[in-house]
C-alpha cells in the first residue's frame, strides 16, 4: 500500500515538472527572447536584423526620396512653365510632381502606339513584316520612334484607328493618355483636339518595359528606343557609351522627354513633361538633370 502511494507521489511530481517545463517553453522563454527578422549572412550563417537596422533602412529610403525630389526641384528652378515629372531609381528611391496631371504628349504618344502594335504582334494578329501603305510594320515603328517620323505615325494611326488604340490604352490602365488627333493636324488642334498623357502613365509604361526587359515584346521595344537619334534633352549631356532607351516630344509650347538609363551603379527611369515656359530652359533642365542623376549614382550616393 505504501509502495503504491510512493509511486503515485512520484508520478504527480513528474507530471508537475512536465507541466512547468511546458509553461516555461511556451510562455516564459518568449518573454525574454524578442523575435526579430533574420537574413542569411556570409557562409550561409543566419544573422539577426535589429529593429534599429530595419528603421535605418526605412529612413534611408525616405531620405533618398527626399534627395531625389530636391534634385529634381533644383533642376527645374529656373523653369516657369507647367511641369510634371516622375523619377524611379530602381532599387533605390523615387520622386514625382503633378504626375497625374494630363499634359500635352506631343510625340511621346508614339510610345503607346508602339505598345499597341507589339500587342498585336504578340497575339499573332499581325506580323512585323506586314506591309502597310508600302512599308513594313517594323520599318514604320523604327521611324516613328527613332526619328519621330510623323508620316509613319499617321500611317499607323490610320491603319489601327484611334478608337482601337484608345481602347488598348485604357485597357492598360493609362488613365490620362488619349490619342485624339493625327500628327501635324493643325485644324484638329485648333478645335481643341489634342493628344494627352501624364508622367504617371508614362512611368507605368517604362516600369513595365524595365521589369520585362528580357522578354518579348518588351525587349524589342526597348531595342528600338535605344536607337533613338534625337538627343536635344535627356541624352544631350550623357557620357558616350551610356545605354539609354528614350523618346522625345515637342510642340510650340511643349518640351517632353522620357528615358530609361542603364548604368553600372544602378538604372533609372525619368519622365519630364512641360507646358509653356521657356523651351531652352526646359531642355537645359532635362539635360542637366539626367546627367546629375547619373553622376549621383556613379558616386554611390
Number of C-alpha atoms within 10 A of each C-alpha: 5 7 8 9 10 11 11 12 12 12 12 12 12 12 12 12 12 12 12 11 13 12 12 13 11 10 11 12 11 11 10 8 8 7 11 12 10 11 11 10 10 7 6 8 9 11 13 14 13 13 11 9 11 13 11 12 12 12 12 14 16 15 13 18 20 15 16 22 19 12 16 24 17 13 19 19 10 14 21 14 16 13 22 21 26 25 27 21 20 14 10 16 19 21 21 21 17 16 23 17 18 20 24 25 29 24 24 24 22 25 21 23 24 20 19 20 21 24 16 13 15 13 9 10 10 14 16 16 11 13 13 14 12 7 13 15 22 17 15 22 24 21 17 25 29 19 14 21 17 17 15 21 23 19 17 24 20 10 12 14 13 18 12 13 21 19 12 17 21 14 10 14 12 20 15 19 24 23 22 16 18 21 21 13 12 13 10 14 15 9 8 11 15 20 22 19 25 27 29 25 24 29 23 15 17 26 17 12 21 18 11 13 17 12 10 12 16 19 14 15 20 19 14 20 19 19 17 21 15 17 15 15 26 29 28 16 17 20 10 7 7 12 16 23 21 29 32 31 20 18 15 9 14 21 28 29 27 27 24 26 23 15 16 9 12 15 19 25 24 27 28 28 32 25 22 16 17 16 20 12 17 26 22 19 21 28 21 19 22 23 17 17 19 22 15 13 18 13 8 8 9
